Amino acid sequence: MRSRNNQLGSSVLLNLLLAVAGLLTALGLASTAWARPGQITEFRLPAGGSPEGITAGPDGNLWFTEVGANAIGRITTSGQITEFPPPAAESRPVGITAGPDDNLWFTEVGANAIGRITTSGQITEFPLPVAESRPVGITAGPEGNLWFTERGPPSIGRITTSGQITEFPLPVAESRPVGITAGPDGNLWFTAGPMIGRITPSGEITRFSLPDKSTLPQSIVAGPDGNLWFTTHEEIGRITPLGHVTEFPLPNEKSSAYYSSESSVQTITSGPDGNLWFSGRIPGIGALIGRIATDGQITEFQLGGTSSYGITAGPDGNVWYTASTYCEGGPFTCMGSTPVPSTVGRITPGLLAIQIANESATVHRGWTKLRLGCAGGKRHSACRGRISLILHVGRYKTIPVAHMPYSVPSGRYRAISIRLNPKALRLIFRNYPLLAGVQASATVKGGRGTSREVLLQSKSRHLDSGSQGAFPNPRLG
């Protein structure tokens, strides 16, 4: 009878191995091939596009500005591109954002206007009252209006969805406002010269100086941690709603034999994975996309272009960006080379995935231990959830062994001690041939809709009563 059970157990094991191996391969998690962030897909634009700002639209597409092509572009999540030229011949659109009226709103440096485009492509322009205002950044405000920055006479502008414009001059002529975003405190936050500014919906302005007076902050966004995050070319900055500033230097890039300098960053956005993502370039190498966790840990992903500028979280769970024109053969061979069109690209943040390292698990004094690893960039986040252990004692019969919480830091392994229930122990001590199926959930901390259940370790565990040394008391980590 025991021999027949052995055969049944072996058959179940083989079927389980085949089924789970196929699932793991489909998910990209087989063996040591963990799911990691950083998969890049790019879609080429017509030559001369020079895309800059990008935002997620209310129609489920991405919308972007093209300075070189003098157009507003729309790209579906599958990569289909449509371009809409503004009425002004040299409008030079730069910033773009989704408005509260389900339209897209953008700034026009050349036309000195604020533009509005419907999701069907109909464009309306609203001229600014002051000549040479040079509008750049734009965002939707908390009170249902659009707010924008003006670098001519430095001002913060507000426009209603019907086109009524109000301007609030900045007190310092050298302010040079660029980026603007809605803050977690109901105010608007912007970058301007060596400071970060805050303006209330009624127009009251407060300035916060940065530690380095020569710093010129560019882009700013509200982060998932309730703070504001901004770029300064050489650093990523964080400022609390009370005005406390922390700066995180970028990694020093050994660019080439001719260049050795820090990375340069442009725009920053809040990602779908609970981190901040930024665009920029590595001098002498080309464009980059970077990720910074709320604790300051930075990871960079190199692209093929000269520089990336706009960046935003897409409706498909990816991060989308714009990259400027580059040349075949790299930046050192641009002269006399064939230019390659600019691109709109997407990068996958990546879900964290658990790996169980054990080939077999030994039971000793009622305990077993599993070694769990968490894929992903170091300190990017953590894998946490509940782990389940189920014994397969026949073709259709299973016995639950354990169900308990766990937590493993990203990029590391941790041994999890598990106590087995008495029924399972009785079978094990009788040397009954058993299969142990292991399940665990891998959750991205702070992510939106990125939690995912993954079936792990296709191999069975032959649990026996042998001893390989005493296990410590059970604990998580």
N, C-alpha and C positions, 0 to 999 in steps of 0.2 A: 504493500500500500504506500509505504514511504517512497519507494522508487517511482511509482506512478505520480505522486505529488511532485517529485523532483523533476519529472518530464514536463508536467504542467507548468511548474515554475519557470523552467527554461524556455518554454514556448511563450509564456507571458512576457518574460524578459526580452526575448528577441523582438516580439511585436512592439513592445514599449520602446526599445532602442530605435527601431526603424521609424516609428511614428514621431517620436520626440526629436530625433536627429533631423528629420525633414522640416519640422517646425522651427527648430533653431537655425537651420540653414536659411529658411525663408525670412527669418527675423534678423539675419546677419549676426547671430550670437553664437554660432557653432564653435566649439573648442575654444581657442584663445582669441577668436575674432570678435572682440567686444564691440558694442555700439558706442562710437565716440562722436563728439561734435566735430564739425568742420567740413562736411561734404559740400562742395561748391558746384553750382550750375550757373552758366552765364548765357545771356541772350544778346546777340549783337544788334546794334542800332545802325541806321544809315550813316554813312560817313559824315563827319562834321556835327554830330549830335551834341557832343559835350554835355552830358546830363549832369545835373546838380542835385536839387532837392527831390525827395521822394516821400510818399505817404500812402497809407492804406485808405482806399476809398470806401464809401458806403455801399458800393455795388459789388464788393468782394474782389475788386481788382486793385492793382497798384498804379498810382499816378505820379508822374515825374516831370520836371522841367528840363528843357533842352536849350541852353544858351546859344550854342553854335547853330542849331537848326531853327532857332526862333519858334519853338513849338512846345505844346503840352503833350506829353506822351501818356498812353495808357497801356499797361501790359497785364494780361491775364496770368493766373498762377501757373498756367501751362506754357506761357511764353509768347502768346500772340500779341503783337505790338500794333497800336494805332496811334497816329500823330494828328494833332489839331493845331494849326497855326493861329495865333492871335491876330486881331485886326491890324494892330500897329506893326509896321514893317520891321522895326528894330526894337521890339519890346524887351528882349533879353530877360525872360522869366528866370527867377532864382529859387526863392522859397515857395513851398506849397504845403497846404494842410487841408484836412477834411473839416468842413464847416458844420454848424448845428442845423443848417437848412438842407442837408443831404447833397450839397454841392461841394466842389473843390475850389479853394481860394488860393491865389498865388500873387507874388510880388513881381513887378516889372521895372527893373532898373532903367532900361532904355526908354520906356514909355512914360516913366514917372507916374505909375498908376498901380492900383490894386485890381487884379483880375478875378473873375468868377467864371467857372466852367461847370456846366451840368454834366451828369454822367453820360449823356448822349452826345456831348461835344459842343454845345452852344456856349459861346464866350461873350461876356460883358465886361467892359473896362470902366473903372472909376478913377479919373484923374485926381492926383493929389493937389491940394491948394497951393503948396509952396514948390517953386521950381527947383530942380536938382535935389529932390529929397532923397533919392537913392534908397528905396525900400529894399530890405534884404530878407530878414526872418519874419515868419508869420505863424500864428497859432490860434486855436479856438479858445476863447475865454470862458470863465465859469458862469458868466451872466448872459451868454447867448450872442456875444459879439465876436469879431475877429480883431486880434491885436498884432501889431507889426512894428519892426524897428526901422528907423530912418537914419542913414549915415551922413546925409547932406548937412543941413542944420540938425545936429543930433537930437532926435525926438523919439518918443514912443507914440505910435498912432493907434487909433481905434476906429473900426468901421462896422456899422450895423449891416445886417444881411440885406437891407434895402439900399445901402450905399452911402449913408451919412457918415462923414469923416470928422473925427476930433483928434487934435494933436497935442501932446504934452511935451514941451521942450525940456531937455535935460539941463541941469544946472551947470555942468562943466562942458566947455566947448570941445575938449579933446576926448569926450566920452567914447565915441566910435561904437555905437550899439550894433550888435550882430544877431545873436540868437535870442529867442524868447519862448517861454513855455508857461502853461498854467501850473501853478504850484499846489501842493496839498493843503495849503492854508487859505485857499480862496482868492489869492492874489496872483499877479503875473510876475514872473522872474525873468530877468534878461542879463546878457553880458554886455559890458560897455567899458572899453579901455581897461585900466588896471583895477576894475571893480566888478562886483556882481550887484545888480540893482533889483529892487522890488517896487512894484507899482500896484496900488489898490485899484479896484474897478472904478473908483471915483477920481483917480488921477494923483493920489498922494505918493510921492517917490521917496524911497529910502536907499541909501548906498552902503555897501559893505566892501571895505578895502581888502585886497589880497595881500598875502605876506610879501610877495615880490612885486615892487611897484612897476617893473618893466614887463610884467605878465600881461598878455593880451588874450583874454578868454574869448572863445568863439561860440560854440554851441552849448545849449543847456537843456536839460530834460528833468522831469520829476521821476525819481527812482522808486522801486518797489519797497524801499525801507523808510519812506516818508521824508527823505531828504531830496535836495536838488543836486544833480551831477552835471559837471561842465568840462569842456576841453580847453587846453591852453597851448596847443601845439606840442609842447614837450611833456605835459602831464595831464592826468585826469584829476579833477578836483571834486570835492563834495562839500556842500554847505547846508547846514541845518536851517530850518525856518527861523531860528533865532540868530543866525549869522555866523556860526562857528565853522571855520574852514579847515579841511584836511586835504592834503595833496598827495597823489600817488605817482611817482616818476615812472615813465615807461621803460621797458628793458632797453639796454644799450645794444644797438644792432651793429655788428661788424659787417658793414655793407659790402665792401669790396676792397681791392688793393688801393683804390683811390679815395674811398669814402669810409669814414668810421664815425658815425654820429647817432644820436638818438632818433627814434621813430618820431614822425610828425603826425598829429591827429587833427581831424576836422570836425566831424559831426558825431553826436552821441544820441542813443535812443534806449528806451527800456525794452528789454527783450522778452520773449514769451516764456523763458526758462527761469525767470527770477533774477537774472543778471543784467548788467548794462553792456551794450555793444557799441563800438565806435569804428569810424572809418578813418583812413589816413594813408600814409606812405612811408616807406623806408628809403631814405636818400640813396640813390645809386642802384637800388634794387627794383622798387615799384610799389604798387598799391598793397594795402593790407586791410584786413578786418580784425578788430580786436574785441576781446571779451574781458570785462572786469567784474568780479564778484563784489558784493556789497562789503566784504571784508578787505578789499583791495587787491586780491590776487588777479594777475593779468595773464592772459593767453593771447597770442597773435597768430593769424592765419594769413599767409602770403598769397596775393593774387597775381594776375599777369599784367595788369595795366600800369600806367605811370602813377596814378593816384585815384583813390576812391573818395567820394565826397558825401553824398546823401546816404542815409541809412534809416530803416524803419522796421518795425515788427509787422509781418504780413498776416493776412487772415488765415493762411494755411499752416501756421505754426513755425514758419521759417523767418529768418532775418533777411530783408531785401536791401540792396545797395545799388548805387550808381558808380561806374568807373570810367575815367576819362580815356581819351585816345592814347594808344601806345604804338610802338613800331615793332615789326618783326625783328627778332634777334636781340631785343632788350633796349634799354634806354641809351646805351653807348653807341648804338648803330642806327639811331633815328635818321641821321643825315644821309640822304640818298636811298633810304629804305622805303618799302611800301607800308603806308600807315594801315593799321588795323582798326576797324570801327570801334567806337566806344560801346560799352555794355551796360545792361542792367542785369544784376546777378542776385542769386539767393544762396544763403549758407544755412545749413541745418544745425540748430543748436545741439541736437542730439539728446536722446534720453539716456539716463544712467541705467546700467544693467548689472545684475548680480551674477557672479560666477562662483560655483561651489568647487573648491580645489580638490576635495578628497576623492580618491579612487575607491576607497572603502572606508567604512566607519566601524570602529571597534567599540563594543559595549563593555563597560567595566563598572561594577557596583551600581548598576541601574542608570548609568549616564553614558551618553555618547557625545561626540564633539564634531562639529562641522566647521570647516574653514571657508569663510565667505569673503569674496573680493568685490569691490565696487569700482566699475569702470568709469572713466571720465577724467577730466583734468584735475590735477591735485588741488584740493580744497575748493573745487568748483561748486560742490554741493555735497549731498550725502544720500546713500541708499538706506531707506528705512521702511519698515512695514511689519508684516508678520510672516513667520516661516512655519510651514506645515510639513510634517513627516508622516507618511502613510505606508504601511506594510501591505504588500500584495501576497496573500497566502494561497492563492489559487487563481483559476481562470477569471472568476467574477467576484471573489471575496477580498475585501480590504479591511484593515484595522487601523484606525487613527492612532498615531503614537504620540504626537506632540503638536502643540499650536501655541506659539509664543512670539513676542515682539523682538525685533533686532534693530541695530543701527550700525552702519559701517561708513566711515568717512570715505569720500570719493578718492580714488586712486590708491586705496590701501586695502589690506586684508585684515580680517579679524576672526578669531576663533570663537565660535558660539557653542557653549555647553548646553546640552538638552537632556532633560530627564524623561525617560520612557515610562509609559504606563505599565501597571502590573501584568495585564494580559499579554502585551507584547513581550515582556521579559520572560514569562513562562514559556512562550513559544521559542524564544531565542535560546534559552537555557536547555531546551530539548533538542537543540541543533536542527530545528525545523528550517528548511531552505526558504528564505524570505527575500522579497524584493522591497526596497524602500523608495517610494517616489517622493521627491522633494519639490516643494513649491515655495516661491517667495515673491513678494511684490517689490518693485524698484520704483521709488517715488522721487521726483525732482523737487527739491525744497523750493517753495515759493512759486512753482510753475503754474501756469493756467492751462488746465486740461491736458497735462503732460504725464499724469500718473499712468502706469501701465503694468499689467500683470504679465509675467514672463515665466514659462515653464523652463525649469533649469535642470541640468545634469541628466543626460539621457541614460547614463549607466546606473545599474541597480547597485545597492549596497548589501553585501552579504554580512549580516550582523551576527557575530558569534560571541561566545562568552570568554574569549581569550583576553589576556591583559597585555597592554603595551605601556604600562606605567599608570600610576594613579592620575586621574583627572582632577583639576581644581574644582572648587565649588562653582556652581553655575552662575554666570553673570554675563552681561552684555559688554564684551570688551575687557 
